[in-house]
Amino acid sequence: MWNFHEVTRIEYQKDYRYLIVFDDGTSAAMDFSEYLNKGPVFEPLKDLNFFRKATVEGGTIAWPNGADIAPETLYGKCKVAEK
């Protein structure tokens, strides 16, 4: 059985980085710059003022234009960053 974890808190750090905290305490400062060229939905995130408008929505980080990243993807990256 797959155990899904949800993002419970985000905190803007600098540039394209947010601290991501999950419901089980797993956390990491993540650089989202790799997503900036991943398609039209991420294009507005190149503007740092827009990028900083992220919120926690549906258990993950999301931006006002509907861009988000699957929480399981973020969780996997956080676990790798913890090592």
C-alpha positions in Angstrom: 0.0 0.0 0.0 1.3 3.4 -1.0 1.6 5.9 1.9 0.9 9.4 0.6 2.3 12.4 2.6 1.0 15.9 2.3 2.8 19.2 2.4 1.7 21.1 5.5 3.9 24.2 5.3 6.1 26.1 2.9 8.4 28.9 3.5 10.1 31.0 0.9 13.9 31.0 1.2 15.5 32.9 -1.7 15.7 32.8 -5.5 13.7 29.8 -6.5 13.9 28.0 -3.2 11.2 27.0 -0.7 11.4 25.1 2.5 8.9 22.2 2.1 7.6 20.5 5.3 5.5 17.3 5.2 3.0 15.9 7.6 5.5 13.4 9.0 8.2 16.0 9.6 10.2 15.3 6.5 11.5 18.6 5.2 14.0 20.1 2.8 14.9 23.4 1.2 14.1 22.7 -2.5 15.2 24.6 -5.6 12.4 24.8 -8.1 14.4 26.4 -10.9 14.4 23.0 -12.8 10.7 23.4 -13.4 10.9 26.9 -15.0 11.3 25.4 -18.5 9.0 22.4 -18.1 6.1 23.9 -20.1 3.7 26.8 -20.3 2.1 26.4 -16.9 5.5 27.0 -15.2 6.4 30.0 -17.4 4.9 32.6 -15.0 7.1 31.2 -12.2 10.2 32.8 -13.8 8.9 36.1 -12.4 10.1 35.9 -8.8 7.3 38.1 -7.6 4.8 35.5 -9.0 7.0 32.6 -7.8 6.7 33.9 -4.2 2.9 33.7 -4.3 2.9 29.9 -3.8 0.6 28.4 -1.2 -0.2 25.0 0.2 -3.2 23.6 -1.7 -4.4 20.0 -2.0 -1.5 18.7 0.0 1.2 20.3 -2.1 2.8 23.6 -3.2 0.7 25.4 -5.8 0.8 28.7 -7.6 -2.2 31.0 -8.5 -2.1 30.0 -12.2 -2.8 26.3 -11.3 0.9 25.1 -11.5 1.7 22.6 -8.9 4.0 19.6 -8.3 2.8 16.2 -7.2 3.4 15.8 -3.5 4.9 12.3 -4.0 7.5 13.8 -6.3 8.4 16.5 -3.7 8.5 13.9 -0.9 10.9 11.7 -2.8 13.2 14.7 -3.5 13.0 15.7 0.2 14.0 12.2 1.3 17.0 12.3 -1.1 18.0 15.7 0.2 17.9 14.5 3.9 20.6 11.9 3.2 
